[in-house]
Amino acid sequence: MQVTAVDDVIVALVAALRAAVTYPVFDGPPSKRPGRGIDRYVVIGAENLDAGEEMPSDKSAEMAQVWTGLGQPARDEELHINCVAVGKGTSIAQARGFAKAAVQDTFNNLGLHPTSQTYNALVSDINAVRSRNVPGGAVVYIEFIVSASARLT
């Protein structure tokens, strides 16, 4: 019996995005910053990125399950995966546009059924948009949540 579908959705989302986009897509916290020429990237499985170190903190995902009925082996699961889109540009407006495009790419490539057990996947929330000026430009972080439902047996 499978415990949760969270890992399967993360793996499916990372694979779909990596196949569809030309910028970096990280499965969890990046071990180092992307190169200077990278204008955007996405971290799947991070609640936020610290402005100083660009390292994620807090939770990557959460889920809740309920039995579908007395004596039934199936469970319904609602899962939420925290993600961060990062845009870098010469101005905050340009950086925000790059980050917003990365969120849109995530939405476009998520699909309604990322795995055989999940359905109704979508970008469900944007928790925060954080902007900061840096030498030579700006960086914008968009913290968002990918939600899905699963039927586990």
N, C-alpha and C positions, 0 to 999 in steps of 0.2 A: 504494500500500500504506500503510495507516494505521500510524503509529508506536506509538501507545498509546491506550487507552480512558480514561485518567485524566480528561482534560478533559471528555469526554462525560458521564462519571458525575457529576462535580462540577456541571456545568451542569444535568443532569437532576435531581439531588438538590436543588439550590437552587431550581429552578423548582417542583418538587413541594412543597417545604416552604413557599415563599412563597404558593402557592395554598391551602395547608391551614391555616396559622396566622396569628394576628393580630400577632405580635411580629416584630421585625426578624430577618432571616436574611441574613448577609453571605457573599458569595462572596470569600473571602480576607480579609485584614486590614481591619478597619474604619478609615476615615480619621479618624473622630472617635467619641467615645462616644455611645451612644444617650441620649435625653433622660432627665431625672430620673424621669419617670413610668413608664418601662419596667421591668418586674420580671424580664424574662428576654430572652435573645437567643442565637442560635447563630451561630458562625463556622465555615463549611465551608472547609477548607484552611488550618488553623493548628494547629501542634503545641501551643502553650501561649500564654498571655497573661501578660505581665509584670505583677505585682501593682501596680506603681507607675504605669505608663503605659498599661496595658491594650492594648499593642501586641504582636502575635505575633512570635515569633522561631523560629529553627530551620526545620525542613522542613514543607512543606504536604502532600506526598504522596510515595509511593514505589511502584515496581512492579518486577516481575521477569518475564522472558519466557523461554520455552524453545520450540525448534522441536518440532513434534509428530512428526516422523519425518524420516529422511534424504530429501532432495530434495523435501520438502513445502513449499508456500508458506505454510502456516498456522502460527500461533504461539499458544501458550496463555500468558495473562498473569494474574498474581495482583497485584492492586492494593490499596493501603491509603491511605486519605485521612484525615489528621489533622483533628480537629474539636474545638471547645470550646463547651460550653454554659455560659452564665452566668446565675445567678439572684441577684436582689437582694431583700432583705426586711428586716423589722424584727428578725429573729433569724437565727442560722445555720441552725436547723432549717427555717424558712420559706424562706430563700434556697436551701437544698439541695433542698427540695421543688420549687421553681420550675425549678432547673437539671435535676433528674432528670426532670421533666415534659418539658423540651425535648429531652432525650436520647430519651425514649419517643416523642415526636412524630417525631423523626428516624427511629427504627426503624419506626414505623407507616407512614410515608409513603415509605420507601425502596423497597419493593416488591422482589420477587425478581429482577426483570429491569429495571433502570433504563434500559437502552438495548437495542437489538436485538442487540448483540454481547456483552452481559454477562449474568451469571447468578449466583445464590447470593449476592446482596448482603445484608449484615447489619451491625449494630453488633457488631463482633467483640471489642473490648477497651475497658476503661476503664483508662487509664493512671494517672490521679491524680484525687483530689478535694481541692481546695485551698479552705480557708475563711479568711476574715479579717473582723474587725470593722472597720467604718468609721463615721464620725460619722452617727448616726441609724439605724444598722442593721448589716447584714452583707452580704457578697458571697461566693458560692461558685462556683468554676470546676470543671467536670468535663471533663477531657481524655479524649476517646474516639476510637476508630478505626472508620471504615466500611471494610469489606473487600468485595471482589467478585472474580469471575473473568471473564475475557473470552477469546473465541476470535477472533483476528485473522487475516484472510486478505489 
